[in-house]
Amino acid sequence: MSESYAEFHDRLAKIYRQQAKTGRLGRKSVAIDRNGYVIVKGKANRRSFPWTGLMMVVVAFFAIKGVMIAQFGPDFYSQNVARMADASVAEQAAAWTMSPDPVSRWVALQLKSVF
């Protein structure tokens, strides 16, 4: 019993020395279980910016614009976007974002060729 107790305190002292060197806990989580053992676990890494989600939103945006151009036709779509450009600030912003662009036109052509 005395030997395991000394081993426990040696491990605990090592952890405290490591924390004293860095001046902070670092990226580790320290826990003591019911048997008195020190369990050191690495903390989970922080997630970075969700680039995948952002790319999915951009692809969906261009796909929806392409579907709308293919559905209504490029002339009718352009007329509606031009009509929105002369209205309030919010509709001007919508007209700017919904204006036909090369990617949306390409998507519309691909959809027209399929359907």
CYANA upper distance limits for C-alpha pairs under 8 A (distance plus 0.5 A):
  1 MET  CA      5 TYR  CA      6.71
  2 SER  CA      6 ALA  CA      6.70
  3 GLU  CA      7 GLU  CA      6.73
  4 SER  CA      8 PHE  CA      6.56
  5 TYR  CA      9 HIS  CA      6.86
  6 ALA  CA     10 ASP  CA      6.63
  7 GLU  CA     11 ARG  CA      6.77
  8 PHE  CA     12 LEU  CA      6.65
  8 PHE  CA     36 GLY  CA      7.90
  8 PHE  CA     37 TYR  CA      7.23
  8 PHE  CA     38 VAL  CA      8.01
  9 HIS  CA     13 ALA  CA      6.42
 10 ASP  CA     14 LYS  CA      6.70
 11 ARG  CA     15 ILE  CA      6.87
 11 ARG  CA     38 VAL  CA      8.01
 12 LEU  CA     16 TYR  CA      6.78
 12 LEU  CA     38 VAL  CA      7.61
 13 ALA  CA     17 ARG  CA      6.57
 14 LYS  CA     18 GLN  CA      6.70
 15 ILE  CA     19 GLN  CA      6.74
 16 TYR  CA     20 ALA  CA      6.57
 17 ARG  CA     21 LYS  CA      6.72
 18 GLN  CA     22 THR  CA      7.04
 19 GLN  CA     23 GLY  CA      6.30
 19 GLN  CA     24 ARG  CA      6.17
 19 GLN  CA     25 LEU  CA      6.04
 19 GLN  CA     26 GLY  CA      8.01
 20 ALA  CA     24 ARG  CA      7.58
 22 THR  CA     26 GLY  CA      7.73
 25 LEU  CA     29 SER  CA      8.17
 27 ARG  CA     42 GLY  CA      6.57
 27 ARG  CA     43 LYS  CA      6.05
 28 LYS  CA     40 VAL  CA      7.03
 28 LYS  CA     41 LYS  CA      6.18
 28 LYS  CA     42 GLY  CA      4.99
 28 LYS  CA     43 LYS  CA      5.87
 29 SER  CA     40 VAL  CA      6.23
 29 SER  CA     41 LYS  CA      5.64
 29 SER  CA     42 GLY  CA      6.47
 29 SER  CA     43 LYS  CA      6.56
 30 VAL  CA     38 VAL  CA      7.39
 30 VAL  CA     39 ILE  CA      6.34
 30 VAL  CA     40 VAL  CA      5.16
 30 VAL  CA     41 LYS  CA      6.94
 31 ALA  CA     38 VAL  CA      6.31
 31 ALA  CA     39 ILE  CA      5.65
 31 ALA  CA     40 VAL  CA      6.94
 32 ILE  CA     36 GLY  CA      6.30
 32 ILE  CA     37 TYR  CA      6.04
 32 ILE  CA     38 VAL  CA      5.04
 32 ILE  CA     39 ILE  CA      6.39
 33 ASP  CA     37 TYR  CA      6.09
 33 ASP  CA     38 VAL  CA      7.13
 33 ASP  CA     39 ILE  CA      7.64
 50 PRO  CA     54 LEU  CA      6.96
 51 TRP  CA     55 MET  CA      6.64
 52 THR  CA     56 MET  CA      6.71
 53 GLY  CA     57 VAL  CA      6.81
 54 LEU  CA     58 VAL  CA      6.83
 55 MET  CA     59 VAL  CA      6.61
 56 MET  CA     60 ALA  CA      6.53
 57 VAL  CA     61 PHE  CA      6.54
 58 VAL  CA     62 PHE  CA      6.89
 59 VAL  CA     63 ALA  CA      6.56
 60 ALA  CA     64 ILE  CA      6.55
 61 PHE  CA     65 LYS  CA      6.80
 62 PHE  CA     66 GLY  CA      6.56
 62 PHE  CA    103 VAL  CA      7.32
 62 PHE  CA    104 SER  CA      5.98
 62 PHE  CA    107 VAL  CA      8.23
 63 ALA  CA     67 VAL  CA      6.62
 63 ALA  CA    104 SER  CA      7.34
 63 ALA  CA    107 VAL  CA      7.07
 64 ILE  CA     68 MET  CA      6.68
 65 LYS  CA     69 ILE  CA      6.71
 65 LYS  CA     98 MET  CA      7.46
 65 LYS  CA    100 PRO  CA      8.31
 65 LYS  CA    104 SER  CA      6.24
 66 GLY  CA     70 ALA  CA      6.57
 66 GLY  CA    103 VAL  CA      8.38
 66 GLY  CA    104 SER  CA      4.93
 66 GLY  CA    105 ARG  CA      6.60
 66 GLY  CA    106 TRP  CA      7.95
 66 GLY  CA    107 VAL  CA      5.43
 66 GLY  CA    108 ALA  CA      4.93
 66 GLY  CA    111 LEU  CA      8.40
 67 VAL  CA     71 GLN  CA      6.43
 67 VAL  CA    107 VAL  CA      7.88
 67 VAL  CA    108 ALA  CA      6.46
 67 VAL  CA    111 LEU  CA      7.76
 68 MET  CA     72 PHE  CA      6.50
 68 MET  CA     73 GLY  CA      8.34
 68 MET  CA     77 TYR  CA      8.11
 68 MET  CA    108 ALA  CA      8.38
 69 ILE  CA     73 GLY  CA      5.74
 69 ILE  CA     74 PRO  CA      5.91
 69 ILE  CA     77 TYR  CA      6.53
 69 ILE  CA    104 SER  CA      8.11
 69 ILE  CA    105 ARG  CA      7.74
 69 ILE  CA    108 ALA  CA      6.39
 70 ALA  CA     74 PRO  CA      7.67
 70 ALA  CA    108 ALA  CA      5.18
 70 ALA  CA    109 LEU  CA      7.62
 70 ALA  CA    111 LEU  CA      7.19
 70 ALA  CA    112 LYS  CA      6.70
 72 PHE  CA     76 PHE  CA      6.64
 72 PHE  CA     77 TYR  CA      6.60
 73 GLY  CA     77 TYR  CA      6.62
 74 PRO  CA     78 SER  CA      6.51
 75 ASP  CA     79 GLN  CA      6.72
 76 PHE  CA     80 ASN  CA      6.82
 77 TYR  CA     81 VAL  CA      6.79
 78 SER  CA     82 ALA  CA      6.57
 78 SER  CA     99 SER  CA      7.75
 78 SER  CA    100 PRO  CA      7.64
 79 GLN  CA     83 ARG  CA      6.64
 80 ASN  CA     84 MET  CA      6.90
 81 VAL  CA     85 ALA  CA      6.96
 81 VAL  CA     95 ALA  CA      5.68
 81 VAL  CA     98 MET  CA      7.39
 81 VAL  CA     99 SER  CA      6.79
 82 ALA  CA     86 ASP  CA      7.72
 82 ALA  CA     95 ALA  CA      7.56
 83 ARG  CA     87 ALA  CA      7.99
 84 MET  CA     91 GLU  CA      5.98
 84 MET  CA     92 GLN  CA      6.57
 84 MET  CA     94 ALA  CA      8.04
 84 MET  CA     95 ALA  CA      6.14
 85 ALA  CA     91 GLU  CA      7.02
 85 ALA  CA     92 GLN  CA      5.15
 85 ALA  CA     95 ALA  CA      6.01
 85 ALA  CA     96 TRP  CA      8.11
 86 ASP  CA     92 GLN  CA      7.38
 87 ALA  CA     91 GLU  CA      6.40
 87 ALA  CA     92 GLN  CA      6.86
 88 SER  CA     92 GLN  CA      6.66
 89 VAL  CA     93 ALA  CA      6.75
 90 ALA  CA     94 ALA  CA      6.79
 91 GLU  CA     95 ALA  CA      6.50
 92 GLN  CA     96 TRP  CA      6.68
 93 ALA  CA     97 THR  CA      6.80
 94 ALA  CA     98 MET  CA      6.43
 95 ALA  CA     99 SER  CA      6.27
100 PRO  CA    104 SER  CA      6.81
100 PRO  CA    105 ARG  CA      7.19
101 ASP  CA    105 ARG  CA      6.68
102 PRO  CA    106 TRP  CA      6.57
103 VAL  CA    107 VAL  CA      6.76
104 SER  CA    108 ALA  CA      6.63
105 ARG  CA    109 LEU  CA      6.68
106 TRP  CA    110 GLN  CA      6.73
107 VAL  CA    111 LEU  CA      6.68
108 ALA  CA    112 LYS  CA      6.58
109 LEU  CA    113 SER  CA      6.70
110 GLN  CA    114 VAL  CA      6.87
111 LEU  CA    115 PHE  CA      6.59
